[in-house]
Amino acid sequence: MSTEETAREHPYEPEPGEVVHDAATRKVGRVMDRMGSRVQLRPLNGGREWDALPSDLRPAAQSDAMSEAVAEANALSRRGRCDVRSPGW
């Protein structure tokens, strides 16, 4: 049995609180709830929720979450709102 066949037979069902990667949006989010056939996700640092199809979700790797945090820090610094502290060397 292939991985694809296994995924169809046993689709991934994330639980509220889990951190997942959404392949459709290429974003990482925390599962907030389920509404019908969609899963509601929220960015790890807060923000507007979005809906995702369970078939687009997989458990997030630690590197996924780190990439999301780095992207957020870069976006803040581009807007002049960098909250990152200097190490003081």
KEGU-958548 format. One line per field, with one value per residue (C-alpha): residue in one letter; x, y, z. Coordinates in Angstrom, 3 decimals. Layout:
REM residues N
aa <- [a, ...] .
x <- [X, ...] .
y <- [Y, ...] .
z <- [Z, ...] .
END
This chain:
REM residues 89
aa <- [m, s, t, e, e, t, a, r, e, h, p, y, e, p, e, p, g, e, v, v, h, d, a, a, t, r, k, v, g, r, v, m, d, r, m, g, s, r, v, q, l, r, p, l, n, g, g, r, e, w, d, a, l, p, s, d, l, r, p, a, a, q, s, d, a, m, s, e, a, v, a, e, a, n, a, l, s, r, r, g, r, c, d, v, r, s, p, g, w] .
x <- [0.000, 1.402, 1.624, -1.040, -3.428, -2.809, -3.510, -6.835, -7.862, -6.708, -6.814, -4.968, -7.392, -5.637, -6.854, -7.407, -4.105, -1.930, 0.539, 0.167, 1.524, -1.059, 0.263, -2.330, -1.176, 2.335, 1.689, 1.998, -0.869, -2.450, -5.688, -8.462, -11.606, -13.389, -16.331, -17.967, -15.376, -12.824, -10.258, -9.782, -6.161, -4.593, -1.024, 1.274, 1.789, -1.916, -3.804, -6.651, -7.828, -8.114, -9.899, -8.049, -8.959, -7.783, -6.205, -3.838, -2.623, 0.223, 1.855, 4.327, 7.997, 10.004, 11.725, 8.299, 7.530, 11.003, 10.674, 7.343, 8.890, 11.807, 9.446, 7.391, 10.511, 11.690, 8.307, 8.322, 11.842, 10.908, 8.100, 10.482, 8.888, 11.735, 11.301, 14.452, 16.964, 20.632, 22.818, 24.969, 28.346] .
y <- [0.000, 3.378, 6.421, 8.114, 5.181, 5.169, 8.923, 8.444, 5.608, 7.365, 11.128, 13.331, 14.785, 17.548, 18.290, 21.784, 23.184, 21.247, 23.192, 22.302, 23.276, 24.293, 23.285, 25.417, 28.691, 27.539, 28.894, 27.399, 27.769, 26.455, 24.494, 26.459, 24.585, 22.701, 24.118, 21.560, 20.153, 22.916, 23.386, 26.867, 27.903, 30.941, 32.219, 31.180, 34.795, 35.618, 37.269, 36.525, 32.931, 31.178, 28.047, 25.054, 21.709, 18.783, 17.217, 20.231, 19.870, 17.949, 18.186, 21.054, 20.267, 22.417, 23.951, 25.028, 26.924, 28.501, 29.615, 31.252, 33.092, 34.340, 35.524, 37.446, 39.074, 40.080, 41.607, 43.599, 44.886, 46.014, 48.081, 49.574, 47.659, 45.354, 44.023, 41.939, 42.883, 43.274, 40.704, 43.604, 42.393] .
z <- [0.000, -1.005, 1.257, -0.860, -0.412, 3.334, 3.512, 1.726, 4.039, 7.225, 6.646, 9.113, 11.668, 13.635, 17.155, 18.616, 19.870, 17.399, 15.253, 11.577, 8.186, 5.569, 2.139, 0.302, 1.896, 2.869, 6.390, 9.848, 12.279, 15.452, 15.085, 16.763, 15.780, 13.069, 11.117, 8.859, 6.500, 7.237, 9.986, 11.427, 11.924, 13.572, 13.120, 15.984, 17.085, 16.878, 14.084, 11.742, 11.459, 8.119, 6.995, 5.600, 4.144, 6.289, 3.191, 2.960, 6.547, 8.123, 11.544, 11.542, 11.973, 14.365, 11.326, 9.957, 13.153, 13.213, 9.588, 10.425, 13.400, 11.291, 8.542, 11.122, 12.625, 9.134, 8.315, 11.562, 10.940, 7.418, 8.956, 11.527, 14.393, 15.250, 18.783, 18.596, 21.266, 20.495, 22.274, 23.548, 22.290] .
END
